[in-house]
Amino acid sequence: MGRAVSIIGTTYVGLLDKDKKLVGGYRRVGECYPFKIKVETEQKKMESRQRESAGQTLHTKNRVSAIGGSINIREWTAANLAWALSGTEVLNTAVAGTVADESVTLIADNWVRLAHQNISAVKIADAAEGSDFEVNAPLGLIRFITGGALSATAVSVAYSYAEESGYRVDIGNKSLVRVAIMIDGENEYTGEAISAVFDSVVLSSSAEISLISEPDNEYEELPFELSFETLPGKKSPGYINGLPL
């Protein structure tokens, strides 16, 4: 007897290399739903051309033409965002330091970028922060204040910069993202375990990613199209396990 199904699940993803071999282990990608699969079939028909049965279908065959799907990842991590932007996540390793004498040319009504971000203790000779110049510390920008001691000219800037932590995402440098996917799921109606394993899935994202959100938006999603591949020696790209007959 069939049963109603509403599946909750935790998704694990492992990165595959060019030979479709697992690189390292699996990681949890966080909240990602819905996870949809679509098996597309192509139908071939043999029609009669005899006078008494012309136009009628005599034989039919189906073949699987593609296995695809989609997934919406709802948590922004460096790895998730890198996949959405066809890029790579890179661990920041720069240590803190100081700059004693960086020469920059100030520009009227414009911010000027220093060599480092996350700066502090900014000093310019014969000038005071707040009255003669202002600083955007996270981006490492400075600009002079009209009417103060500075003008559009070259100055020497001294400052400190903080250690970089976390990850950055370099965008558009990895056109193909191929992963293995495992799902640890449960049918909410019955409590029965339902699992899924897919050996090789290519992720593609062509959707716009909002870096500044709409005012009424609750959160941003990372949508992906999926293409399932069958590995050599296997008869299908994966399976779903735990459903009753």
C-alpha positions as CSV (number, residue, x, y, z in Angstrom):
1,M,0.0,0.0,0.0
2,G,1.3,3.4,-1.0
3,R,2.0,6.1,1.6
4,A,2.0,9.8,1.7
5,V,5.5,11.3,1.5
6,S,7.0,14.6,2.7
7,I,10.7,14.3,3.0
8,I,13.1,16.2,5.2
9,G,16.8,15.6,4.8
10,T,20.4,16.6,5.3
11,T,22.5,16.9,2.2
12,Y,26.1,16.0,2.0
13,V,28.3,16.9,-1.0
14,G,31.7,15.8,-2.0
15,L,33.8,17.5,-4.7
16,L,34.9,15.4,-7.6
17,D,38.1,15.9,-9.7
18,K,38.4,15.7,-13.5
19,D,38.5,12.0,-13.3
20,K,35.2,12.0,-11.3
21,K,37.1,10.8,-8.2
22,L,36.2,12.1,-4.8
23,V,38.5,14.8,-3.5
24,G,38.6,14.5,0.3
25,G,35.4,13.8,2.1
26,Y,31.8,15.1,2.2
27,R,30.5,18.3,3.8
28,R,27.0,19.4,4.9
29,V,25.8,22.2,2.7
30,G,23.2,23.4,5.2
31,E,19.6,24.2,4.3
32,C,18.8,23.3,0.7
33,Y,15.3,22.7,-0.5
34,P,13.5,21.8,-2.6
35,F,15.8,19.1,-4.2
36,K,14.1,18.1,-7.5
37,I,14.9,15.3,-10.0
38,K,13.5,14.9,-13.5
39,V,14.1,12.0,-15.7
40,E,13.4,13.0,-19.3
41,T,12.4,10.3,-21.9
42,E,12.3,10.5,-25.6
43,Q,9.6,8.4,-27.4
44,K,10.1,6.8,-30.8
45,K,7.1,5.4,-32.7
46,M,6.7,3.2,-35.7
47,E,3.6,4.2,-37.7
48,S,1.9,2.1,-40.3
49,R,2.0,3.2,-43.9
50,Q,-0.3,0.3,-45.1
51,R,-3.6,1.4,-46.6
52,E,-5.7,-0.4,-44.0
53,S,-3.8,1.0,-41.0
54,A,-2.0,4.1,-42.2
55,G,-1.2,6.6,-39.4
56,Q,-1.7,4.1,-36.6
57,T,1.1,3.4,-34.1
58,L,2.3,-0.2,-34.4
59,H,5.4,-0.1,-32.1
60,T,6.7,2.3,-29.5
61,K,10.0,2.6,-27.6
62,N,11.3,5.0,-25.0
63,R,14.8,6.0,-24.1
64,V,16.1,8.1,-21.3
65,S,17.4,11.3,-22.9
66,A,18.6,13.2,-19.7
67,I,18.4,13.1,-16.0
68,G,18.4,16.5,-14.4
69,G,17.0,18.5,-11.6
70,S,17.4,21.5,-9.4
71,I,18.3,22.5,-5.9
72,N,18.0,25.7,-3.9
73,I,20.8,26.2,-1.4
74,R,19.7,28.6,1.3
75,E,22.9,29.1,3.3
76,W,25.8,31.3,2.2
77,T,29.1,29.7,2.9
78,A,32.3,30.4,0.9
79,A,32.0,27.0,-0.9
80,N,28.3,27.4,-1.7
81,L,28.8,30.9,-3.0
82,A,31.8,29.9,-5.0
83,W,29.8,27.2,-6.8
84,A,27.0,29.6,-7.5
85,L,29.5,32.1,-9.1
86,S,31.6,29.4,-10.9
87,G,34.5,30.3,-8.7
88,T,36.7,29.0,-5.9
89,E,36.9,29.6,-2.2
90,V,40.4,30.6,-0.9
91,L,41.5,30.7,2.7
92,N,42.7,34.1,3.8
93,T,46.2,33.8,5.4
94,A,47.5,37.3,5.4
95,V,48.9,38.4,8.8
96,A,48.6,41.8,10.6
97,G,51.1,44.5,10.0
98,T,51.9,48.2,9.8
99,V,52.8,50.6,6.9
100,A,55.1,53.4,7.8
101,D,55.1,55.4,4.6
102,E,52.6,54.7,1.7
103,S,52.4,57.4,-0.9
104,V,49.0,58.1,-2.3
105,T,47.6,61.0,-4.4
106,L,44.4,62.5,-2.9
107,I,41.6,63.3,-5.3
108,A,39.0,65.9,-4.8
109,D,35.6,64.5,-3.8
110,N,36.9,60.9,-4.2
111,W,38.0,58.1,-2.0
112,V,41.5,56.7,-2.5
113,R,42.4,53.1,-2.0
114,L,45.3,52.0,0.2
115,A,47.3,48.8,-0.3
116,H,45.5,47.1,2.6
117,Q,42.0,46.7,4.0
118,N,40.8,46.6,7.7
119,I,43.0,49.5,8.6
120,S,43.4,51.4,11.8
121,A,45.6,54.1,13.4
122,V,45.7,56.1,10.2
123,K,48.2,59.0,10.3
124,I,49.0,61.8,7.8
125,A,51.6,64.4,8.8
126,D,50.1,67.7,9.9
127,A,46.5,66.4,9.5
128,A,43.9,65.0,11.8
129,E,41.4,62.3,11.1
130,G,37.8,63.6,11.3
131,S,38.7,67.2,10.6
132,D,41.2,67.0,7.7
133,F,40.5,63.5,6.3
134,E,38.1,60.6,6.8
135,V,38.7,56.8,6.6
136,N,36.6,53.8,5.5
137,A,38.5,51.2,7.6
138,P,37.0,48.0,6.3
139,L,37.8,48.9,2.6
140,G,41.0,50.7,3.3
141,L,39.8,54.0,1.8
142,I,40.7,57.6,2.7
143,R,39.7,61.0,1.4
144,F,40.4,64.6,2.4
145,I,37.8,66.9,3.8
146,T,37.3,70.1,1.9
147,G,38.3,73.1,4.0
148,G,40.8,71.1,6.1
149,A,44.6,71.0,6.0
150,L,44.8,68.6,3.0
151,S,44.1,69.1,-0.7
152,A,44.4,67.1,-4.0
153,T,48.0,66.3,-3.7
154,A,50.4,63.4,-2.9
155,V,50.7,62.6,0.8
156,S,52.4,59.9,2.9
157,V,50.1,57.7,4.9
158,A,51.0,55.5,7.9
159,Y,48.6,52.9,9.3
160,S,48.1,49.4,10.7
161,Y,46.1,46.6,9.1
162,A,44.5,43.6,10.7
163,E,45.0,39.9,10.1
164,E,42.7,38.5,7.5
165,S,40.6,35.5,8.5
166,G,37.9,33.4,6.9
167,Y,37.6,32.8,3.2
168,R,37.3,35.0,0.0
169,V,35.6,33.8,-3.1
170,D,37.3,34.3,-6.5
171,I,34.5,34.4,-9.1
172,G,34.3,33.1,-12.6
173,N,37.5,31.0,-12.7
174,K,36.0,27.5,-12.5
175,S,33.4,26.7,-15.2
176,L,32.7,23.1,-14.2
177,V,31.7,22.0,-10.7
178,R,31.1,18.3,-10.4
179,V,30.1,16.7,-7.0
180,A,28.8,13.5,-5.4
181,I,25.7,13.9,-3.4
182,M,24.2,11.9,-0.5
183,I,20.9,12.7,1.3
184,D,20.0,11.4,4.8
185,G,16.3,11.8,4.8
186,E,13.1,10.9,6.6
187,N,9.4,10.7,5.6
188,E,7.7,13.1,8.0
189,Y,4.4,11.2,7.8
190,T,5.8,7.8,8.9
191,G,9.3,8.5,10.4
192,E,10.8,6.0,8.0
193,A,14.4,6.7,6.8
194,I,14.8,7.6,3.1
195,S,18.3,8.0,1.7
196,A,19.7,8.9,-1.7
197,V,23.1,8.6,-3.3
198,F,24.1,10.2,-6.6
199,D,27.6,9.4,-7.9
200,S,28.3,12.4,-10.1
201,V,26.3,15.5,-10.5
202,V,27.3,18.7,-12.4
203,L,26.1,21.9,-10.8
204,S,25.3,24.9,-13.0
205,S,24.1,28.3,-12.0
206,S,22.9,31.0,-14.4
207,A,20.7,32.9,-11.9
208,E,21.5,36.4,-10.7
209,I,22.9,36.4,-7.2
210,S,21.9,39.5,-5.1
211,L,24.8,41.0,-3.2
212,I,22.5,43.8,-1.9
213,S,19.1,42.4,-1.1
214,E,15.6,43.9,-1.9
215,P,14.1,45.6,1.2
216,D,11.3,43.1,1.6
217,N,13.4,40.0,0.9
218,E,13.8,37.6,3.9
219,Y,17.0,35.9,2.6
220,E,18.9,35.2,-0.6
221,E,19.0,31.7,-2.2
222,L,21.6,30.0,-4.4
223,P,19.7,28.1,-7.1
224,F,21.4,25.4,-9.2
225,E,20.5,23.3,-12.1
226,L,21.6,19.6,-11.8
227,S,22.8,17.2,-14.4
228,F,23.3,13.6,-13.3
229,E,26.0,11.4,-14.8
230,T,26.4,7.6,-14.8
231,L,29.9,6.5,-13.9
232,P,31.8,3.8,-15.8
233,G,30.8,0.3,-14.7
234,K,27.4,1.5,-13.3
235,K,23.9,1.2,-14.7
236,S,22.5,4.4,-13.3
237,P,23.7,7.7,-11.8
238,G,22.4,6.8,-8.3
239,Y,19.5,5.6,-6.3
240,I,16.8,6.4,-3.7
241,N,16.5,3.9,-0.9
242,G,13.8,3.3,1.8
243,L,10.5,3.6,0.0
244,P,7.9,0.8,0.5
245,L,6.8,-1.4,-2.3
